[in-house]
Amino acid sequence: MIPRPHKIIFSILLLASLAMAAVLWQLRERAHQRLVAGESSAPTEAPEVAPAEQATLYVANDSYNSMLAQVHSLPLPKDSGSRARAVLGKLLDLYAAPDSTHPVAGGASSVAQVFLMPAQGQSAQRETPPASAANATEDNGPQLAIVNLTGSFVASHPSGLETETLTVLSICGTLHANLPRIIQVRFLVDGEQQPTLAGHADLTRTYLAIDAVPAEGVHP
């Protein structure tokens, strides 16, 4: 036979458990109602898709140790930095393709970021008309593009002076062709300066983008 004090304690614990269960059920229902209300009131917006535009890419060809301009249609954002990254991504996708004329693994994800800032030095002064030199800014003056490549891209890049130089010059030429205000290009690897791309092409210098543009015609 169960002692009376034990019956009282058991009854109290049972009532407390039932009360707690009721409170938890009410809290759950309130949370569910708030979630449903939030979902119904939140505006549904379609993701913004950049319109397709014509972009000129300077594609390297190892067989002829040269670059050839090609026109491709691809989505290009309005923001200059995102636009620069998009055209470089397409260029590196071409290099990563099975039939590439300049095989380099990695593709678009090899470009971590592209930063744009006002160009500096004598080359910037030459590109800026005297009347507007005082107003030259990141928005309306000559620009320096800082291309931040991933370490995996650099680690897998084929070594050799010609192939490395073609990669660097094709990046510079493609940037200038699509964003003409970019007249200078510098390179980082995982956010840090690195001496060379794969043992040869100098990544410590500032490249003049206009010097990378070849004289060949554009081939679609």
Secondary structure, DSSP 8 states (H G I E B T S, - for coil): ---HHHHHHHHHHHHHHHHHHHHHHHHHHHHHHHHHHHHHHS---------EEEEEEEEEETTTTEEEEEEEEEE--SSHHHHHHHHHHHHHHHHHSTT-SS--S-GGGGEEEEEEEE--SHHHHHHS-GGGGGG--TTTS-EEEEEEE-HHHHHHS---HHHHHHHHHHHHHHHHHHSTTEEEEEEEETTB--SBSSSSSBSSS-EEGGGG--SS-EE-
